[in-house]
């Protein structure tokens, strides 16, 4: 196994391959933490601490089956070294009901330090001293986990939901509600945009119709004005022709005003 490919390798139990760094193959690899509280555990070479393989599940995942539960016990021992000094089978039997109730490693670690009301256990931290005897540590483990059981329910139904599991479920529900509200809001916005486009199209059509009506009225007004102007010009031309005919020549060759019928007598 190359040093670059160890992240893609997972194992519930210590790998049996030689360490690619120092070649160590005799000492059993040890389980360690990869980084943050939510990172998977890592099997490391006991000689050079080189990572060899990851656990196939993370601290926020519920272990499934005995092998994963035993690996989860080992990962808890990494975070609480005092538990690593105790019999792993005993620790497994104590934690098994909680894993079966849906707890993950983060739930167990939270329960070991805090009460369900988020208050710290009395003497928090002191009980996990590696100087304490394994019997004292096991007693403390049972006592602190017992605080996370309902007193008025049957034994098989008395375990509360783990802190991390409960918080994750609440966050998941909150996210689903937010996604639903966002979907409803997007749908409402889509309807409003569609309505606005329809309204805008109707407004533009009405504006075009009003413009056409106004243009028609203007054309009729111009046509009527042209007709009135043409009639005025025709009347002026007719009047000019009539006046021209009124000036007719007399026998002496001079133009004499001859009023038309009904006109005044000329001098």
Phi, psi and omega in degrees: 000128181279161180294333183279343187257004186294331181297333182273358180258131179234152181199134176281336181239162183304131178297147181260002182281153176296150178294128180291347181269305185248355179079005180299129179220006183259326182270142182292128177300153181249150179272133180223177179269139181280334183174253182287176183294336182262003180276153179292155173289156184230132171280127182239152177297134181290342182266311186246000179065018178289136179292135181248322181196157177258159168290147182282003177219159182258170181296343180261006178254143180286122179294139184243116179090164185298318183300315179291322178296320177295321177294323177296321176300317178297321180291325176295323177296333176293319181280330179238085185305332180298325179289332180294341179276350183268167178296119183296330178293321178294316178298320180299315182295327179288320185274339185307313180301329181285321175296319179293335177277002176103014179278153173245180180300319180297323178298315181296313181298322178294317181294332181286339182250337187227153172278167179301334179274015176076005175276147179289151174297147174302133180071029182304134178093320182294323184293341185260023177289136180292350179277345179289154178287151178305323179297317179296321180294318179296321178297316179296321179300314180295316182298316183288325177288329180295334178295344181260028176239144174283135182279338186257020180235158177301157184306316184286348180242010189274344184285127177289166174288140180297152183301310181293318180298316179296316180295319179296319179296318179296319178294323179294318178296317179298320179295318179297320178294319178296318179297320180295315179297321179295320179295317178297318180296318178296320179296319179295318178297322179296317178298318181295319178296319178296316179297321180294320178296318178296315179297319180295320178295318178296318179297317179296319179297317178296320179297318178298317180296317178296322178295320179296319179296315179298320179295321178296317178298318180296320180295318178296319179297318179295320180295316179295320178296319178296321180295317178297319180295318178296320179295320179296316180296319180296321179295320179295320179296317180296320179296320180295321178294320180297317179294325180292323179289334182292333177272096182246147181286143176266177182300336181280358180092000179263150180278124182241139179287120178244101181295149179287181180305131179085359181277174181281153182288138180275162182273000000 
